[in-house]
Amino acid sequence: MNAVATEVSVSMIAAFSVDGRVFRFSGFLLGVKPGELLLVPLGRTTGDLRGIVDCCPVPWNDVWATIDTPPQAPATIQPEAMCLDYPRLAQITPYGWVTDAIALSNNPTPNVTRLLHVSGLLFARAKP
């Protein structure tokens, strides 16, 4: 499998959303659940875009920080660990992911685990 050529269907993004809606924000499609955010570059999506909601349901500064914060000592995630720890992301692809920790919502210390994929996909999960 070529991890760089990863494409994600709109229906797969919807599976990451609490109510099945997919949102658009600045060149990304978003799947949103409490404490989780999936960002997929528009160029990596497939499927019908007519149902996309054109707004951002989470604070835009948190989304920008997820996108723009340079990797902070990233660690490679092995495919086996992706399947165990992030099974929904592993359905997209278990290959090509790294993880780091970043601070969102004006927190002074990292409070979010972020996964970055070589194709530009991003996933953020609030730490418990």
N, C-alpha and C positions, 0 to 999 in steps of 0.2 A: 504494500500500500504506500502511496505517495502522500505523506502527511501534509505537504505544502499545498496540494491540490484539493484540500478538504472543502466540500460544499455542504451547506446545512439547509434543509428544507424549512420553509415557514412553519409547517406542522410540527417539526421537531423543536423549533424555538418555542412554539406555543406550549409544548409539554413542560417547559421550564417556567411557565407563567401560572400564577395562582388561579387565574380565571380564564386561561386559554387565550388571552389577548396578547398580541405582539405589537410592540411600540417601535417608532422610529425616532432616533436622536442623532443628528449630525453624522450621517453616513453609516450608522449602525442600526441593526434591528436588535431589540431588547426583549428578553424573557425575564420576568420579575416575580419573585416570591419573597415573602418576608425574610430578610437576612441573606438573600441570594440575588445575584444579577448575572445574566448571561448577555454578552455583547458579541454580535456577529457582524463583520463588515458587510455592507450591502452587496459588494462584489462577490461574496462567498455564499450568497443565498440562492435558493431555487424555489420555485412554486409561485402561487398566486399572491401578489402583493396588494390586491384590492382591499383586503380587510385590515390592513395595517393601520394602527392608531398613531396619528402624527402628533405625539407629545412625549414628555418624559415623566413617568410616574414617581421617580425618585429624585432627590435633590441633584440638580445638574452639576453642582460642584463635586459631588461624590462620583458621578459618572465620569466627569473630566479627570478627576484624580486617578480613577481606575484605568483610564485610557493613557494618561500622560505621565504618570509617575514612572521614572526609570526603574528597571528591575533592581530589587534590593537583595543582593546575594542569592540569586535564583538557584534552586536545586532541581535537577531533572527528576521527573516522575516516571518510573518504570511502568510499562503497560499493565503488569500484574497489579501494581498498586492503584492504577487508575481504575481498573475493574472492581477492586475491592472498596476503595474510598470514594470514588466518583462514578458510579455505574452509568448514570445518565450521560455524562460527558464521554465516557468510554464508548457509548453507543454511536457517538459522532465519530470519534477515533480515539483509540487508546495510545496513539503514538504522537510524539512531538510536543509534549507539554513540559513546562517548568513551573515551579511555584515559588512564591515569595510572600512576605507579609508587608502590608502597607497600612498607613493610618488614614482613616476617613472621618468625616463629620467633626472636623477640628479636634480630633483626639491627639494628644501628644505622643502616644505610643501606638505601635501597630495593633489594629483591632480587626483586621480583615485578612483572610488568606486569599491570595489572588493566584489564579492559574493563567498562564499565557501560552498560547499555541503558536507554532511557527507560521501559521497561515493568517494570524491576526485575531483569532478568536480570544476572548477574555472571559473569565468567570471569577466572580468575587463572592465570598461567603464570610459572613460575620463570625468572628471567633466566639465560642460559647462563653 
